[in-house]
Amino acid sequence: MHIRIGYELTWDLPQPTPMILTLHVHPSRRADLIEPDRMQTQPAVLTETYQDGFDNLCTRLVAPAGRFTVRSDALIRDPGTFDRCVPEAQQHPVETLPEETLVFLLGSRYCETERLMPIAWQLFGHIQPGWARVQAICDYVHRHISFGYHHARATRTAWEAHEERIGVCRDFTHLAVAFCRCLNIPARYCTGYLGDIGVPPGGPMDFSAWFEAYIGQHWHTFDPRNNQPRIGRVLIARGRDASDVAISSTFGPNVLSGFRVVTEELKPQPQYAAAS
């Protein structure tokens, strides 16, 4: 399967503004790119790409005053398979976890484990540790939060999402990640492309959020917003929560005046036999 991915983001800036952009396909998927996801800017500026502490590809630049646009158009190869389901995956005792997973047990800016700990153990402490427990968390979050684009708020935390019972995909993900960590399951926040492949159209295209839980000696994908295996996820970045994987960090006043994301399956072209 081939998937067309891309974006066009526009800011209005009253002054030259440094930016960090996290928009490149994650290095774990770079080999699948058929057409590279080169970032283009208008006006043209110098850019520098680096790999952050979570192995995400980030771009540094200084945007000039006025209207500034970044865009990309790429093609990626995807196996076209559903998210893997491994019901037998077991939870690991904390003392046996690999060192690199331990940071994903800790509370973070948007995932207040201290506040949610009693609720997590009351709701899920009786459930079999491992896949069943993580899935129970996703089922609860999926039912508990009402999705709506008009509910988006960049400052909403996992605790606030639980109390307000509204949100967008990042809020579903923050709450599920926080619950997992409360129950000693390493969980990391993911952002990327997820098109409406194999499902009815779900509204305007946007970047999506999901998470990965470390059980059964592997990181496994879970998606409390959709709460069903999906086809065609393209990872951009992983981190502790949304603050680590923000698509843009702007160091000055700005207005995001244009936002467009493309994620669509390219259908095979029909083959016609040559006339004899």
C-alpha positions in Angstrom: 0.0 0.0 0.0 1.2 3.5 -0.8 0.0 6.5 1.3 0.4 10.1 0.3 1.3 12.2 3.4 2.0 15.9 3.8 1.1 19.2 5.4 0.9 23.0 4.9 1.2 25.2 7.9 1.1 29.0 7.9 1.9 31.5 10.6 1.6 35.3 10.8 4.6 36.7 12.7 5.1 40.2 13.9 8.9 39.7 14.2 11.6 37.2 13.3 10.9 34.1 15.3 13.0 31.0 16.1 11.1 27.8 15.7 11.5 24.1 16.3 9.4 21.9 14.1 8.8 18.2 14.6 7.2 17.2 11.3 9.5 14.6 9.7 8.6 10.9 9.5 10.2 9.1 12.4 13.6 7.5 11.6 12.0 4.0 12.2 9.9 4.6 9.1 12.4 6.5 6.9 13.3 3.4 4.9 9.6 3.1 3.8 9.6 6.6 2.1 9.3 6.3 -1.6 9.4 10.1 -2.0 11.2 11.9 0.8 9.4 14.3 3.1 11.5 17.3 2.4 10.4 20.4 4.2 9.9 23.5 2.0 9.6 27.0 3.4 8.1 30.2 2.0 10.0 32.4 2.1 13.1 30.2 1.9 15.2 30.1 5.1 18.1 28.2 6.4 17.1 25.0 8.3 19.0 22.6 10.5 17.8 19.1 11.3 18.8 17.2 14.4 17.7 14.1 16.4 16.3 14.8 19.9 16.6 12.7 23.0 13.7 10.5 22.0 15.2 9.9 18.5 12.7 12.2 16.8 13.8 14.3 13.8 13.4 18.0 14.5 14.1 21.1 12.4 15.4 24.4 13.6 14.9 27.7 11.7 14.3 31.4 12.2 11.1 32.5 10.4 11.1 36.1 9.1 8.4 38.6 10.1 5.2 38.4 8.1 3.5 35.4 6.6 5.6 32.2 6.8 4.6 28.7 5.4 6.1 25.3 5.7 4.9 22.4 3.6 5.8 18.9 2.6 4.5 16.2 0.2 5.7 12.7 0.4 4.9 9.1 -0.5 5.4 6.2 1.9 5.1 2.5 1.6 2.9 0.7 4.2 2.2 -3.0 4.8 -1.5 -2.3 4.9 -2.0 -4.5 8.0 -4.0 -3.7 11.1 -2.3 -2.7 14.4 -0.9 -5.9 16.0 -3.0 -7.5 18.7 -1.2 -9.7 21.3 -3.6 -10.7 24.1 -1.0 -13.0 25.7 1.5 -10.1 26.3 2.3 -10.0 30.0 3.1 -7.0 32.2 6.7 -6.9 33.5 7.7 -6.4 37.2 9.3 -2.9 37.5 12.6 -4.4 38.7 12.9 -6.4 35.4 12.1 -3.5 33.0 14.8 -2.4 30.6 16.4 0.9 31.7 15.3 2.8 28.7 11.6 2.2 29.5 11.7 3.6 33.1 11.3 7.2 32.1 7.9 6.2 30.7 6.7 5.2 34.1 7.1 8.7 35.5 4.6 11.5 35.7 5.0 14.3 33.1 3.6 17.8 32.3 0.3 16.5 30.9 0.1 13.1 32.7 -0.3 13.7 36.5 0.2 10.2 37.8 0.0 11.4 41.5 -3.5 12.7 41.0 -4.8 9.8 39.0 -3.1 7.0 41.0 -6.1 6.2 43.4 -8.6 6.2 40.5 -6.4 4.0 38.4 -6.0 1.3 41.0 -9.7 1.4 41.9 -10.8 1.0 38.3 -8.1 -1.4 36.9 -6.3 -2.9 39.8 -8.4 -6.1 39.8 -7.8 -6.7 36.1 -5.3 -9.3 34.9 -1.9 -7.4 34.3 -0.7 -7.2 30.8 -2.7 -6.8 27.6 -6.1 -7.2 29.2 -5.3 -4.3 31.7 -4.1 -1.9 29.0 -7.1 -2.7 26.8 -9.5 -2.1 29.8 -7.9 1.3 30.2 -8.5 2.1 26.5 -12.1 0.9 26.8 -12.7 3.1 29.8 -11.1 6.2 28.3 -13.0 5.6 25.0 -16.3 5.6 26.8 -15.5 8.3 29.4 -14.4 11.1 27.1 -16.6 12.6 24.5 -14.7 13.5 21.3 -15.1 16.8 19.5 -12.7 19.1 17.5 -14.4 22.1 19.2 -13.2 20.6 22.6 -9.5 21.1 21.7 -7.5 23.0 24.4 -3.7 22.9 24.3 -3.4 23.2 28.1 -5.7 20.3 29.1 -4.1 17.7 31.2 -5.0 14.0 31.8 -6.6 14.9 35.1 -8.6 17.7 33.5 -9.7 15.4 30.7 -10.9 12.9 33.2 -12.9 15.5 35.1 -14.3 17.4 32.1 -15.0 14.2 30.1 -14.4 16.0 26.7 -11.4 16.3 24.4 -9.6 15.4 21.3 -7.2 12.5 20.5 -4.3 14.0 22.6 -6.6 14.1 25.6 -7.7 10.4 25.2 -4.0 9.5 24.9 -2.8 11.5 27.8 -5.4 9.9 30.1 -4.6 6.4 29.0 -0.9 7.0 29.2 -1.3 8.3 32.8 -3.4 5.4 33.9 -0.8 2.9 32.5 2.0 4.6 34.3 0.0 4.6 37.6 -0.3 0.8 37.2 3.5 0.4 36.5 3.1 -0.1 32.8 5.6 2.0 30.7 3.6 4.1 28.2 4.9 6.6 25.6 2.9 9.2 23.7 3.0 9.0 19.9 2.0 11.5 17.2 1.8 11.0 13.4 -0.4 10.5 10.4 -3.5 8.3 10.5 -5.8 8.5 7.5 -9.4 7.1 7.2 -8.2 3.9 5.5 -10.7 1.1 5.8 -13.1 3.2 7.9 -15.7 5.8 7.1 -14.4 9.4 6.8 -14.1 11.0 10.2 -14.0 14.7 9.5 -11.2 17.1 8.7 -7.7 15.5 8.5 -5.3 16.3 11.3 -2.3 14.8 12.9 -3.3 12.0 15.3 -2.2 10.8 18.8 -2.0 7.3 20.1 0.4 5.5 22.6 2.6 2.5 22.9 2.7 0.3 26.1 5.7 -1.8 27.0 4.4 -5.3 27.7 5.5 -8.8 26.6 9.0 -7.5 25.9 7.8 -5.2 23.1 6.2 -1.8 22.6 2.6 -2.3 21.4 0.3 0.3 19.8 -3.0 1.3 21.5 -5.4 3.9 20.4 -8.1 4.9 23.0 -9.6 7.5 20.7 -10.6 5.0 18.0 -10.3 1.9 20.2 -10.0 -0.5 17.3 -7.0 -1.8 15.2 -6.3 0.6 12.3 -4.4 0.5 9.0 -1.8 3.0 7.9 -0.3 4.7 10.9 2.8 6.7 10.1 4.8 7.7 13.1 6.3 11.2 13.4 7.5 11.3 17.0 7.4 9.7 20.4 7.8 11.2 23.9 6.5 11.4 27.4 3.5 13.5 26.4 2.5 16.1 23.8 5.0 18.6 25.1 7.8 16.4 23.8 6.4 16.0 20.3 4.8 19.4 19.6 4.6 19.8 15.8 5.9 23.4 16.3 7.5 25.3 19.2 7.6 29.0 18.4 9.8 31.4 20.5 7.8 34.6 20.0 4.3 35.9 19.3 2.6 34.3 16.4 -0.8 33.3 14.9 -1.3 29.9 13.2 -3.4 31.1 10.3 -3.3 28.1 8.0 -3.4 24.3 8.8 -3.8 21.5 6.3 -2.8 17.8 6.7 -3.0 15.2 3.9 -3.1 11.4 4.6 -4.7 9.3 1.8 -4.2 5.9 0.3 -3.2 6.0 -3.4 -5.3 3.6 -5.3 -3.6 1.4 -7.9 -4.0 2.6 -11.4 -5.9 0.2 -13.7 -3.7 -1.6 -16.2 -4.9 -1.8 -19.8 -3.7 -4.2 -22.4 -2.3 -2.7 -25.6 -4.5 -3.0 -28.6 -3.3 -5.6 -31.1 
